[in-house]
């Protein structure tokens, strides 16, 4: 059972790594934003970008390998659309850690309310004063 869970977690983490690596590129994020409006052909996706067709194809391949988009052939055209399942996996991971950290900070707030930090009455009294080296004085004869 331990090995099964470990392998599952490894697979999930690799999927997340691939998805977040794909999302790290601004061109790929722009492509996803375009596809959020609806499916589009590769030519329609490439139109606003000042990069070559092969470069757009490489970006689309990265997004497809990350399961963030799906490509289908319609006649002579490749049509791309968002794959909500790929985005859902990344969002679920974020949601889990958002809940974790929110709970941790809430518990910290409760702890600090129950156990307030005691401030000294005279803050200067509790702060050690810096010492400066003194030079030995010579007595005059």
LOMAR-683243 format. One record per residue (C-alpha): chain; x, y, z; residue in one letter; residue number from 1. Coordinates in steps of 0.2 Angstrom, whole numbers, padded with zeros to 4 digits. Layout:
N
+-----+-------+-------+-------+------+-----+
! mol !     X !     Y !     Z ! type ! seq !
+-----+-------+-------+-------+------+-----+
!   A !     X !     Y !     Z !    A ! NUM !
...
+-----+-------+-------+-------+------+-----+
END
This chain:
141
+-----+-------+-------+-------+------+-----+
! mol !     X !     Y !     Z ! type ! seq !
+-----+-------+-------+-------+------+-----+
!   A !  0000 !  0000 !  0000 !    X !   1 !
!   A !  0014 !  0012 !  0004 !    X !   2 !
!   A !  0022 !  0009 ! -0013 !    X !   3 !
!   A !  0006 !  0012 ! -0021 !    X !   4 !
!   A !  0003 !  0029 ! -0012 !    X !   5 !
!   A !  0021 !  0034 ! -0015 !    X !   6 !
!   A !  0019 !  0030 ! -0034 !    X !   7 !
!   A !  0003 !  0040 ! -0035 !    X !   8 !
!   A !  0010 !  0055 ! -0026 !    X !   9 !
!   A !  0025 !  0054 ! -0038 !    X !  10 !
!   A !  0014 !  0054 ! -0053 !    X !  11 !
!   A !  0003 !  0068 ! -0046 !    X !  12 !
!   A !  0019 !  0079 ! -0043 !    X !  13 !
!   A !  0026 !  0075 ! -0060 !    X !  14 !
!   A !  0009 !  0081 ! -0068 !    X !  15 !
!   A !  0010 !  0096 ! -0057 !    X !  16 !
!   A !  0028 !  0100 ! -0062 !    X !  17 !
!   A !  0023 !  0099 ! -0080 !    X !  18 !
!   A !  0008 !  0109 ! -0079 !    X !  19 !
!   A !  0017 !  0123 ! -0069 !    X !  20 !
!   A !  0032 !  0123 ! -0080 !    X !  21 !
!   A !  0020 !  0125 ! -0095 !    X !  22 !
!   A !  0011 !  0140 ! -0086 !    X !  23 !
!   A !  0028 !  0148 ! -0082 !    X !  24 !
!   A !  0029 !  0155 ! -0100 !    X !  25 !
!   A !  0020 !  0171 ! -0104 !    X !  26 !
!   A !  0016 !  0165 ! -0122 !    X !  27 !
!   A !  0008 !  0149 ! -0116 !    X !  28 !
!   A ! -0002 !  0159 ! -0103 !    X !  29 !
!   A ! -0008 !  0170 ! -0117 !    X !  30 !
!   A ! -0013 !  0155 ! -0128 !    X !  31 !
!   A ! -0023 !  0148 ! -0113 !    X !  32 !
!   A ! -0031 !  0165 ! -0111 !    X !  33 !
!   A ! -0036 !  0165 ! -0130 !    X !  34 !
!   A ! -0043 !  0147 ! -0128 !    X !  35 !
!   A ! -0053 !  0152 ! -0113 !    X !  36 !
!   A ! -0064 !  0162 ! -0126 !    X !  37 !
!   A ! -0067 !  0146 ! -0136 !    X !  38 !
!   A ! -0058 !  0134 ! -0147 !    X !  39 !
!   A ! -0047 !  0140 ! -0161 !    X !  40 !
!   A ! -0036 !  0134 ! -0175 !    X !  41 !
!   A ! -0018 !  0134 ! -0174 !    X !  42 !
!   A ! -0018 !  0148 ! -0187 !    X !  43 !
!   A ! -0030 !  0159 ! -0176 !    X !  44 !
!   A ! -0019 !  0156 ! -0161 !    X !  45 !
!   A ! -0003 !  0161 ! -0169 !    X !  46 !
!   A ! -0010 !  0176 ! -0177 !    X !  47 !
!   A ! -0007 !  0189 ! -0163 !    X !  48 !
!   A !  0011 !  0183 ! -0159 !    X !  49 !
!   A !  0027 !  0189 ! -0167 !    X !  50 !
!   A !  0035 !  0172 ! -0167 !    X !  51 !
!   A !  0036 !  0158 ! -0181 !    X !  52 !
!   A !  0023 !  0145 ! -0184 !    X !  53 !
!   A !  0035 !  0131 ! -0178 !    X !  54 !
!   A !  0038 !  0141 ! -0161 !    X !  55 !
!   A !  0019 !  0141 ! -0159 !    X !  56 !
!   A !  0018 !  0123 ! -0162 !    X !  57 !
!   A !  0031 !  0119 ! -0149 !    X !  58 !
!   A !  0021 !  0130 ! -0136 !    X !  59 !
!   A !  0005 !  0120 ! -0141 !    X !  60 !
!   A !  0015 !  0104 ! -0139 !    X !  61 !
!   A !  0021 !  0109 ! -0121 !    X !  62 !
!   A !  0003 !  0114 ! -0116 !    X !  63 !
!   A ! -0004 !  0097 ! -0123 !    X !  64 !
!   A !  0009 !  0087 ! -0114 !    X !  65 !
!   A !  0004 !  0096 ! -0098 !    X !  66 !
!   A ! -0014 !  0091 ! -0102 !    X !  67 !
!   A ! -0019 !  0109 ! -0102 !    X !  68 !
!   A ! -0026 !  0109 ! -0120 !    X !  69 !
!   A ! -0032 !  0096 ! -0132 !    X !  70 !
!   A ! -0029 !  0096 ! -0151 !    X !  71 !
!   A ! -0041 !  0088 ! -0163 !    X !  72 !
!   A ! -0040 !  0087 ! -0182 !    X !  73 !
!   A ! -0055 !  0094 ! -0192 !    X !  74 !
!   A ! -0051 !  0091 ! -0210 !    X !  75 !
!   A ! -0035 !  0100 ! -0214 !    X !  76 !
!   A ! -0035 !  0111 ! -0198 !    X !  77 !
!   A ! -0029 !  0107 ! -0180 !    X !  78 !
!   A ! -0042 !  0114 ! -0168 !    X !  79 !
!   A ! -0036 !  0117 ! -0150 !    X !  80 !
!   A ! -0047 !  0119 ! -0134 !    X !  81 !
!   A ! -0044 !  0120 ! -0116 !    X !  82 !
!   A ! -0043 !  0104 ! -0106 !    X !  83 !
!   A ! -0052 !  0109 ! -0090 !    X !  84 !
!   A ! -0046 !  0093 ! -0081 !    X !  85 !
!   A ! -0028 !  0098 ! -0083 !    X !  86 !
!   A ! -0031 !  0115 ! -0075 !    X !  87 !
!   A ! -0042 !  0106 ! -0062 !    X !  88 !
!   A ! -0028 !  0096 ! -0055 !    X !  89 !
!   A ! -0017 !  0111 ! -0053 !    X !  90 !
!   A ! -0031 !  0121 ! -0045 !    X !  91 !
!   A ! -0035 !  0106 ! -0033 !    X !  92 !
!   A ! -0016 !  0107 ! -0027 !    X !  93 !
!   A ! -0017 !  0125 ! -0024 !    X !  94 !
!   A ! -0034 !  0124 ! -0015 !    X !  95 !
!   A ! -0026 !  0110 ! -0003 !    X !  96 !
!   A ! -0011 !  0121 !  0002 !    X !  97 !
!   A ! -0022 !  0137 !  0003 !    X !  98 !
!   A ! -0033 !  0128 !  0015 !    X !  99 !
!   A ! -0018 !  0121 !  0024 !    X ! 100 !
!   A ! -0009 !  0138 !  0026 !    X ! 101 !
!   A ! -0026 !  0147 !  0030 !    X ! 102 !
!   A ! -0028 !  0135 !  0044 !    X ! 103 !
!   A ! -0011 !  0137 !  0050 !    X ! 104 !
!   A ! -0012 !  0156 !  0051 !    X ! 105 !
!   A ! -0029 !  0155 !  0060 !    X ! 106 !
!   A ! -0021 !  0143 !  0073 !    X ! 107 !
!   A ! -0006 !  0155 !  0075 !    X ! 108 !
!   A ! -0019 !  0170 !  0077 !    X ! 109 !
!   A ! -0028 !  0160 !  0091 !    X ! 110 !
!   A ! -0012 !  0156 !  0100 !    X ! 111 !
!   A ! -0006 !  0174 !  0100 !    X ! 112 !
!   A ! -0023 !  0180 !  0106 !    X ! 113 !
!   A ! -0022 !  0167 !  0120 !    X ! 114 !
!   A ! -0004 !  0170 !  0124 !    X ! 115 !
!   A ! -0001 !  0188 !  0121 !    X ! 116 !
!   A !  0018 !  0193 !  0119 !    X ! 117 !
!   A !  0023 !  0203 !  0135 !    X ! 118 !
!   A !  0030 !  0220 !  0132 !    X ! 119 !
!   A !  0042 !  0227 !  0144 !    X ! 120 !
!   A !  0036 !  0242 !  0154 !    X ! 121 !
!   A !  0052 !  0252 !  0148 !    X ! 122 !
!   A !  0057 !  0245 !  0131 !    X ! 123 !
!   A !  0074 !  0254 !  0133 !    X ! 124 !
!   A !  0078 !  0245 !  0149 !    X ! 125 !
!   A !  0077 !  0228 !  0141 !    X ! 126 !
!   A !  0087 !  0232 !  0126 !    X ! 127 !
!   A !  0106 !  0230 !  0129 !    X ! 128 !
!   A !  0115 !  0246 !  0125 !    X ! 129 !
!   A !  0130 !  0244 !  0113 !    X ! 130 !
!   A !  0146 !  0246 !  0121 !    X ! 131 !
!   A !  0160 !  0256 !  0113 !    X ! 132 !
!   A !  0178 !  0251 !  0116 !    X ! 133 !
!   A !  0187 !  0263 !  0128 !    X ! 134 !
!   A !  0205 !  0268 !  0126 !    X ! 135 !
!   A !  0215 !  0266 !  0142 !    X ! 136 !
!   A !  0219 !  0283 !  0149 !    X ! 137 !
!   A !  0237 !  0288 !  0153 !    X ! 138 !
!   A !  0240 !  0297 !  0169 !    X ! 139 !
!   A !  0250 !  0312 !  0167 !    X ! 140 !
!   A !  0265 !  0314 !  0179 !    X ! 141 !
+-----+-------+-------+-------+------+-----+
END
